[in-house]
Every structure is written in structure tokens, then in C-alpha cells.
Amino acid sequence: MPDADRPQELPARLLTDPEMINACRVRDSSRVFRLVKIKAGIYPSMIARRCNLTPSRVGEVIAGRRQLQHIDVIERIADGLRIPGHMLGLARRPWETPQALVVTERQAPEEQPETETAASLPGPDVDSILALATPTNLSAATLEAFRASIEDYWRRDDQHGGEALRPAIVGQLRHVVGLLKESRPPSIQNGLYGIAAELARLTGWTYFDARQYNQARAYFTEALQLTKEIDDREFMANVLACMSLQATYQDKPADSLALVTAAQDQARSALGTTPRVLSMLSMREAFAHATLGNQTSTHRSIGEAHRHFEQIQASDPDPSWVSYFDEPKLIVDTGIAHGRLGEAATAEPLIADALRREASTNQRGRAFHAFWLARTQLDQGKLDQACHTATQALRAASVVSSERVSGHLREFYDQLAPHRQEPVALAFEARLRELLPPVSGSLHP
């Protein structure tokens, strides 16, 4: 490779530029390419060559007519432009200097303890070499081990949130995607595709729960692409339902309805879709209609969700990813749908009943549902009850890493504005400051 074409490090001033950091964080390829062009002098033709893209595609990206969100392309951008992996939400790239070899300038050497530390671990390049030498004869038992780890990730996500889990999930996703590059029997290969799709969806969920929506959408899209390889329409419906829920959070109710409608089409076209799956999808449709303010359509979708749920049999071959949708979840979601419509008096007893029956280990769910209960109480003018319930939500939220839940509780504080000087509101504010410190740049307590 000629020296002029050899990838080189971007200027430190660019990699530490807040605009560049933010553009990478949200994977805004248009802004990244523009900044690389303006501040590093790397023109579109060179960007195209380094990232293995066509010049016309790079031009469309810079002009804002296209975004690049496929994981393989994001990795090519990181490697071609020498953007450190962590800036783009990726694992450390093979070309990055192993952390064990990084020495701060003019840093005095320190005496190393005798105990083994992280600095003594092999670098990522060694891990890659060892992976090549590791036998990869997979069996059905190996696939079951992968699936068991995914179920464990979901369980711990409910208890603690996904922030700390994400590096492990992404690492396993990369490992499984690497295994897909080898030729295997169809049963094993299809199983690997399904596992990779579930890991991509789980990664997208952790980003969604952190309110990092661009990254979430990228991984959800990756999950759809992996699922399409094996034509698993039921799981494709599941991913589309996740994307529909995200759209409601982004104030895109029309997108939410379109996505959940597509999810239902996929589920109906699949063989053996179970009533539990159809019930969950109908409830997601109710959320979309409620966000649009369509009362009649919301009530109709709620009715369909309950009718499907009544058809559930113990012998149904439900996929593991829908097992969370039990009767308390159906009831609480029914209440939330009514709450979104402003029907607080109908919503409150439903949410309260479900909250009493919800598993104590599901900390995020309890915090989220307690917030909705508090909101319906406040909408009815029950200030004391609402603040008491919201304080209970704070206690659950303080032990789980979920910016989505924390954001809801800060929104509740905003809704207290007309009552801000009342003793119960002041007490809630004090607990909010204590248990959920403000995020960077937030004007809220």
C-alpha cells in the first residue's frame, strides 16, 4: 500500500473535539465525514478509499442524503479513519495500542504489585490470534449454552440495567458473527444466525434503555438483517415491535404505528405464531394509537390483546423472548395505554394491581410502572399519593442503571411545577436530588 493511502491517526485535536465526540457517539456519519474533511484535510475520495466505500456514497453521506448504520460499515469507518472503537460504541480495534502499553508522557514509573492485574492480560490482537487457533466444532449443546447466556443477560438487565452488561453482550455478538463466516451444517448455522440476531436486539435494547436512540436503531436494524437470513418472521416481528416502542419515545407516533403494523404482518405470515406473541403485538399497537390520541383504535387494540391472551395454552410453543408477557404485564400495559390517552381513573387501579403482583427482582419494571401509577394519580389531583408513589419509584430506580426510567422521574418532577412549594413535592425533590443526581447539562434536579 502506498504511504499516501496508508491509514494514519487523526489529529488529536479532532478526536478530542466535542463536536466530533458527539457525532461519533450518535454515529452521525454525515457529521463525522464533514469534520474529517474540514479539520483533518481528508477529502471524500480518500475517505471512500480508506473505508472501502464508493465516492458517490460518501458524497451522499456528506450531503445528508444517506446515513451509514450497518455495523460492518461502522467498523470499516473506524478502521479506515483510525477512529478509536470506544468513540463509535465498538470494541477496541485491533490496530489500537493495547492499554498495557500506553504510558502517559512524563509519568514516573510505579512499582507494580505482585498480584495479577488487568494490565497483564493479553491485548486484543493476541485474542484474535488465539481465536484463529481455537477449534470451532460447534454442537447443539454449544447453541444451548449461547441461549442460556442470553436469558441470563435479560434477567440481569431487569435487575440492574444493561449499561454494565453491554460490553459483554457486544463481545459475544462479535464472536458469534465471526463464527458465521465458517461453513457449518444448516441446523448449526441457522441457530447461530438466530443467536446473533437476539444478541443484536439485546444490544439495541440496552442502548434504547439508555436513550441513545441512533445506536439502538443501528443494532435493531442489524438484528433484522440477521433474522432475514433464516426467515424467522416471528422474531422479525419482535424486533419491529421494539423499534415501534422506541418510535413512541422519539415522538414519532406515525412511525410507531407503521412499524408495529409491519410486525403484526410478519407474525401472521409465520407458521405457528402463538397467542402470547399476538397479544404482545396488539398491546404495542395500542401504545401507538394512544400516542396518536386515537381513542377508539386504542380501545380496539386493547380488546384484541386481551382476546389473544385468553387463548393462551400451557402447551403453546412460546419463544423464550416473549415469556415476560404474563398476566401482570398485560394488565399494567393496559393501564399505561389508558394513561397515555388521559384516562387516568381507568388506568390507576390496573397499574396498581399489576404492580402489587410484579416480581420484586424486576427493579426497572417496578420503577417504570410506579412512575406511571404516580402520573395517573397526579392527573387526578391526588398530589400526596402521587408523590408517595413516585418516591417508591425512585428507590427502585436508584439501584438500576436506566436513563429511560430516570428520565421519566425527572419528567414527573417537571409535572409538579404547579405544586412545587407543597411539602410533599419538596420532599420528593429532596429524594430525587439524593437518589438520582442530575445528568450532565440537565436543568432538572
KACORQUI-V599090 format. One record per helix or strand. SS is the DSSP state (h for helix, s for strand). FROM is the first residue (numbers start at 1). LEN is the number of residues. If there is no record, write none. Layout:
BEGIN
SS:FROM:LEN  SS:FROM:LEN
END
This chain:
BEGIN
h:3:3  h:12:4  h:18:8  h:29:12  h:44:8  h:55:8  h:71:11  h:85:4  h:99:3  h:118:3  h:124:10  h:140:21  s:161:1  h:166:14  h:186:24  h:213:16  h:233:17  h:253:17  h:275:18  h:295:16  h:320:3  h:327:14  h:344:14  h:363:17  h:383:15  s:401:1  h:403:13  h:417:3  h:423:13
END
